[in-house]
Amino acid sequence: MSDGVFNKDIKPGVSEGDASAACGAFFCPRSSAILGVLQGVRHAGVSRRKFVKALLAMMAFPALFCGAEALEVKGVEYLSIPQVAKMMGMRWKTIVAKKRQSIYSAYSQLYFDVHQRDILLNGNKVWLGFPVVLAGTTLYIASSDYYKTLRPILFPGSSGRVPSSYTVIIDAGHGGKDNGAQNRRLGLVEKNAALDLAKRVGAILKARGHRVLYTRSKDVFLELEDRSKYANANGGSIFLSLHFNAAGASAAGVETFALTPSGQPSTSSGGVTASDRKSYYGNANDPWNVLLAYYVQTQIRQKTGAQDRGVKRARFVVLKGVKMPAVLVEGGFVTNSYEGARLMSSKYRQSLAEGIASGVVKYASTLYRYRKK
Ligand SMILES: [Zn+2]
């Protein structure tokens, strides 16, 4: 995967000059909306004098209406870092002029880097759908990234109806004729490691009071669609699909995937295509998917110290088809000699299981807190 491709494809149209110049360079949703309202008012029979007065006010204080807060780049609506900070009730500052800005409070710190799609949220890597852009001296993020990623992680209380977290469906990837990724030198086979990990995670979650079901508890082949069907038919409240990665020898680390929200490209994709606008069963749980992914990814890192590849987005078949919050964990690279050797150790697989289970427990207790309110 080449993380940099997308950044080359979409460059912000404005990288120098006054922020208010953004109004000329970009379509400004706010100013055209205000103009529309003014026109509507005029047609509704408001006196000419009042209309002209309102228009003059708009011309005298353009920053109130445009430029500083919202802009559009290639059909994607963006919000400025100061505006996002305001919406979150937090403060902001520039770390490196025109390159890096931060939004922060006493509890949280976020870092945004120009042209990048990955941000740091309390020290954890989280992938946005669209790259951060610069206009004037201010960085902007896509408004869908605020609503689909930042807000659900930082303010779960704003995500609407709180789902159940009782029944956890654990899906060990691959099986039977499908070995998944392999490291022949080490004798490491993904389907076996995934089943072992699934059972370890299940044992911990059962001890924590969850009902736990497995899509497979043996070395059998299962179609992808049958995995999500099983979860839907058995009252699952959380779906965990467990996998291991394969790539070039140098790739290492853990990553946790949530289903890509409709209208956004997946992390491995360079830009929005027509199919990205489709919506799936799994998208009904967009805010809970990313919250679960965030907790699972951060807890795995805490328990294993593995390299952080971040909370990512993909439209995997199992994530599309489930009607409950769901994540897919890639617990490390079997193809990396160091990580592969670690994965051969049952002690390491236990710490990986503890990380995943601890992420689920944190997610469940967060839900419990908001359910009570
Ligand atoms: Zn796999």
Boltz pocket constraint, residues with backbone or C-beta under 6 A from the ligand:
constraints:
  - pocket:
      binder: B
      contacts: [[A, 173], [A, 174], [A, 180], [A, 181], [A, 190], [A, 242], [A, 243], [A, 244]]
      max_distance: 6.0
